[in-house]
Amino acid sequence: MTAVHAGRPLGDPIGTTGVELEWSVRGSFLAYVERLPDGTIEATDGARHTGRAFLLPGRSEPGGGFAFDGTLRFSGHFGLLDVELRELRIDRAIDGDGGGLSATVSGGRYAIARLDQLARDDDGMTRSDSVTFTDDGAAILGGVYSAGAEAAPVVIRPAIPGTRTH
């Protein structure tokens, strides 16, 4: 795997500093972990698991991009599966209207998914319905999916007043 460096910033298309990321990684991956006799799915450090998706509080950063708080952890197979994603970030791709989703994994930052057509919709949410795993993302998930395999859509919305956004 190769550590990534943030590309050109996405900016603040929804015009707020407090945001929330909604992402479910991939539905079949969550279902697989849930079916394991010792499978666990954890959302900690501010992240929440709704049963269908993860919600991570975050912020748009000065100069662009989005940073999210929280940790997602998937474990099972009596310790053989142990994936922990921390400090998720979204940055704009250097050469287009998409972006990249990266996370800290085992102390390094890795691009885990590519987001095509990352754009603001009429509801004020920034989303990408076309999300695919990178080589590193596929490897981090244990090679169950190949690079280019579909991941869950990404939605970034303004944080609801009164919720913690850091």
N, C-alpha and C positions, 0 to 999 in steps of 0.2 A: 504494500500500500504506500501511497505517496501523500504526505501531508499537504494541505492546500493553504494558499494565501488568499485572502479576500480579494475579489475582483472589484470592478467599478461599483460604487454604492448604488443601491436601488433608489435612495431618496425617501421622501416622506409623502407618498401619493395619497394617503388618507388624512393628512394634515393634523396629526395628533402625535403626542409622544408616547402615550399609553396604548398599547396594542395587545392583542391576544392571538396566538397561533392555534388553529385547529388542524390536527393531522392524526391519521390513524395508522401510519406506516404502510400497512397493507392488510386488508381484512383477512385474507387467508393465513397470513403469518400470525395474527392475533388468535384466530380460531385454532390454529395448530398448537400454539403454546397453551391455550386454555384446555385443550384436550389431553395434554400430558398429565400423567398421574401426579407429578410433582411440579407441574408448570405454574409459574407465577408471573404476573404482570404487575409492575409497580410504577407509580407516578409519585415522585417526591420532590422536595425542595421547591414547592410552589406549583408544580404541575399537578393536574387532576386527570383522572381517567373516568370518562362518562359511561363506559361500557361499549360505546361505539367509536369514540375518538379520544384523543388527548387534547387538553387545553393547557397552554403554557403562557403565563404572563410575560410581557416583554415591553420593549420600547423601540421606537425609531431613534436612531443615533444621530448626533450632529454629523453632518456630512453624508448621511445616508445609511442605508442598510437597516436591518432589524436584528435585535439580539433578544433571546428568550431565556428566561430562568426555568429551572426545573431539570429533573432527571427522569429518564424513562429506562426501566430495566426489565429484561425478559430473561427468565431462567427456567431450566428444566433438564431432563435427561441426567439427573443426578450429578449436576455440575458441568456436563459437557456443553450445554447451552448456557451462556452467561454473557449477555449483551447489555451494555450500559451506554446510553446516549446522553450526553450532558451539553449544556450551553449551546443549544441550537441557534444557528444564524442563517439569515437569508441575505444574499448579495446578488446584485445584477451581473449577468454575463457581460463580458467585455464586448462581445460581437453581436448583440441582438436585444430582443425584448424579453428574453427569459431571465433565468437566474439560477442560483445554486443554493442548495440546502446543505449546510455542513454541521458537524457536531464534534465535540471533544470525546474521543474514545481512547481509553488507556493512556491518557496524557498527551495525545496528539490530536490535531484538528484535521478532519477528513471530509472531503466532499462526498456526501452519501446519496444525493439525488440531484437530478437536473430538472429544472422547472421551465417548461416552454410556455410562451405567451402569458407571462406573469403580468396581469393588468388589473386596474381598478374597474369594478362594475358599477352599475347604477345605484346599488345599495350602499356605496362607500366602502365596500370590502375589496381587498386586493386578493386575487386568487389565481391559481393555475390548476386547471383540470387535467393537464398533461404533464405528469410527473413520472420520471423513470429513474431507476437505480443506476448509480455509477459503478465502475469496477470495484471501487473501495466499498461502496454501500452494499453491493452483493456479497463481497467477502466478509464484511462485518456481520452480516446476517447468517453467516455460516455456509455460504455458497448454495443455499437453497434456491435462490433466484439468480438469474444471470444478469450481467450488465445490460441495461436497456429494458429490463422487465418493468412492467407498470407498477408504480407505487400509488398510494392513496393521494387524492387531490389535497392541495394546501389552500387554506383560507386564513387571511390575516384581517382581523376586524378591530375597530376602535374598542378599547377596553370599556366595559360597563362601569359607569361611575360607582364608586364605593367598593370596587374590587381591587385587590393588590396587583399592581403592575411593576413593582420594584421601587 
